[in-house]
């Protein structure tokens, strides 16, 4: 029923600045840029981990899952970050 219904405003087109303010457009561009940068950083980390022969994702999961419930909570991630002195920028730059 809904798939055969035509749009009421099918013939209307709008320019981007008619729908969004300039501030909204710029905010969206910043958000999208940040998302792409994060994806690039995560992929670089994935590739570096894949090359390590001693890396085992299952063992990593078990070491982070402190209460062994099969889930990693925000608290467990927080504890990991605060106790390991391990930062993403160090990983990407190759520093130890």
KEKE-3310 file (N, C-alpha, C; in steps of 0.2 Angstrom, whole numbers, plus 5000, padded with zeros to 4 digits):
npx = (5004:5009:5020:5015:5011:5012:5023:5019:5026:5034:5039:5046:5061:5075:5088:5103:5106:5094:5088:5096:5106:5121:5129:5125:5128:5142:5145:5141:5150:5162:5159:5158:5171:5179:5174:5179:5192:5194:5190:5201:5211:5208:5208:5221:5227:5221:5227:5240:5239:5236:5247:5255:5262:5260:5248:5232:5215:5205:5211:5214:5201:5196:5205:5201:5188:5184:5174:5171:5159:5156:5154:5160:5161:5158:5164:5174:5182:5186:5194:5204:5210:5214:5223:5233:5241:5241:5239:5230:5237:5250:5251:5248:5259:5269:5276:5282)
npy = (4994:5007:5007:5010:5022:5039:5052:5068:5079:5077:5084:5095:5103:5106:5118:5115:5125:5130:5121:5118:5127:5137:5135:5123:5115:5116:5110:5097:5094:5094:5084:5073:5073:5070:5057:5050:5052:5045:5032:5029:5029:5018:5008:5008:5004:4991:4984:4984:4977:4964:4961:4957:4942:4937:4942:4939:4940:4934:4931:4944:4950:4942:4947:4960:4959:4959:4954:4942:4940:4939:4951:4967:4981:4999:5003:4993:4996:5009:5006:4999:5008:5018:5011:5006:5015:5018:5024:5029:5038:5035:5022:5023:5031:5023:5023:5018)
npz = (5000:5005:4996:4984:4984:4979:4982:4989:4987:4977:4966:4971:4974:4984:4988:4997:5006:5008:5017:5027:5040:5038:5048:5053:5041:5041:5053:5051:5041:5048:5057:5049:5043:5055:5058:5047:5048:5061:5057:5048:5057:5065:5056:5053:5065:5066:5055:5059:5071:5065:5059:5069:5076:5089:5093:5099:5098:5105:5118:5121:5123:5134:5144:5145:5149:5164:5173:5168:5160:5147:5141:5137:5147:5148:5160:5161:5150:5153:5164:5158:5150:5159:5167:5159:5152:5139:5123:5109:5100:5102:5098:5084:5080:5082:5094:5110)
capx = (5000:5013:5025:5012:5008:5016:5025:5015:5030:5040:5042:5049:5068:5078:5095:5106:5106:5087:5086:5101:5110:5128:5132:5123:5132:5149:5146:5140:5156:5167:5158:5160:5178:5181:5172:5183:5199:5194:5190:5207:5216:5206:5210:5229:5228:5219:5232:5246:5238:5235:5254:5259:5261:5258:5241:5226:5209:5201:5214:5213:5194:5196:5209:5197:5181:5186:5170:5170:5152:5155:5153:5165:5157:5161:5169:5180:5186:5189:5199:5209:5213:5217:5228:5238:5245:5241:5235:5230:5242:5256:5250:5249:5266:5274:5280:5280)
capy = (5000:5013:5008:5012:5029:5044:5058:5074:5085:5074:5089:5100:5102:5112:5119:5113:5131:5131:5116:5118:5134:5137:5132:5116:5112:5116:5106:5091:5092:5093:5077:5068:5073:5067:5050:5047:5051:5039:5026:5028:5027:5012:5003:5007:4999:4984:4981:4983:4971:4958:4959:4954:4935:4936:4945:4935:4944:4931:4933:4951:4951:4939:4951:4966:4957:4957:4950:4936:4939:4939:4958:4972:4987:5005:5003:4989:5000:5014:5004:4997:5014:5021:5007:5004:5021:5016:5029:5028:5042:5032:5016:5025:5034:5017:5024:5013)
capz = (5000:5005:4991:4978:4986:4977:4986:4988:4985:4972:4961:4974:4975:4988:4988:5003:5011:5010:5021:5033:5040:5036:5054:5053:5036:5043:5059:5048:5038:5053:5060:5044:5043:5061:5057:5042:5052:5065:5053:5045:5063:5067:5051:5053:5071:5064:5051:5063:5075:5061:5057:5075:5077:5096:5095:5099:5099:5111:5124:5123:5125:5140:5148:5147:5152:5171:5177:5163:5159:5140:5138:5139:5149:5148:5166:5160:5145:5157:5169:5154:5147:5164:5170:5154:5150:5132:5120:5102:5096:5103:5093:5077:5078:5083:5100:5116)
cpx = (5004:5018:5022:5010:5014:5017:5021:5020:5036:5043:5046:5057:5071:5085:5097:5105:5099:5084:5090:5104:5117:5131:5131:5127:5139:5150:5145:5147:5162:5166:5160:5167:5181:5180:5177:5190:5199:5194:5197:5212:5214:5208:5218:5230:5226:5224:5239:5245:5238:5242:5258:5257:5258:5251:5236:5220:5205:5204:5214:5206:5194:5200:5205:5191:5183:5181:5168:5162:5150:5154:5158:5161:5161:5166:5175:5185:5189:5194:5205:5213:5217:5223:5234:5243:5246:5236:5236:5235:5248:5256:5252:5256:5271:5278:5278:5280)
cpy = (5006:5013:5010:5020:5034:5049:5064:5079:5082:5079:5094:5098:5108:5112:5117:5119:5133:5127:5117:5125:5132:5133:5125:5112:5111:5111:5098:5089:5091:5086:5072:5067:5069:5059:5047:5047:5046:5033:5024:5026:5020:5006:5002:5003:4992:4981:4980:4977:4964:4956:4956:4947:4933:4939:4940:4939:4941:4932:4940:4953:4948:4943:4957:4964:4954:4953:4943:4935:4939:4946:4962:4979:4993:5005:4999:4993:5005:5012:5002:5003:5018:5017:5005:5009:5020:5021:5028:5032:5038:5025:5018:5028:5028:5018:5019:5016)
cpz = (5000:4999:4985:4978:4983:4982:4984:4985:4981:4968:4964:4975:4979:4988:4996:5008:5012:5016:5028:5033:5039:5042:5054:5047:5038:5049:5056:5045:5043:5056:5055:5043:5049:5060:5052:5045:5057:5062:5050:5051:5065:5062:5051:5059:5069:5060:5055:5068:5071:5060:5063:5076:5084:5098:5094:5102:5105:5117:5126:5126:5133:5146:5150:5150:5159:5174:5173:5162:5151:5137:5141:5140:5148:5154:5164:5155:5149:5161:5164:5152:5153:5168:5165:5151:5142:5128:5112:5098:5096:5098:5086:5075:5079:5090:5105:5122)
residu = (UNK:UNK:UNK:UNK:UNK:UNK:UNK:UNK:UNK:UNK:UNK:UNK:UNK:UNK:UNK:UNK:UNK:UNK:UNK:UNK:UNK:UNK:UNK:UNK:UNK:UNK:UNK:UNK:UNK:UNK:UNK:UNK:UNK:UNK:UNK:UNK:UNK:UNK:UNK:UNK:UNK:UNK:UNK:UNK:UNK:UNK:UNK:UNK:UNK:UNK:UNK:UNK:UNK:UNK:UNK:UNK:UNK:UNK:UNK:UNK:UNK:UNK:UNK:UNK:UNK:UNK:UNK:UNK:UNK:UNK:UNK:UNK:UNK:UNK:UNK:UNK:UNK:UNK:UNK:UNK:UNK:UNK:UNK:UNK:UNK:UNK:UNK:UNK:UNK:UNK:UNK:UNK:UNK:UNK:UNK:UNK)
# end
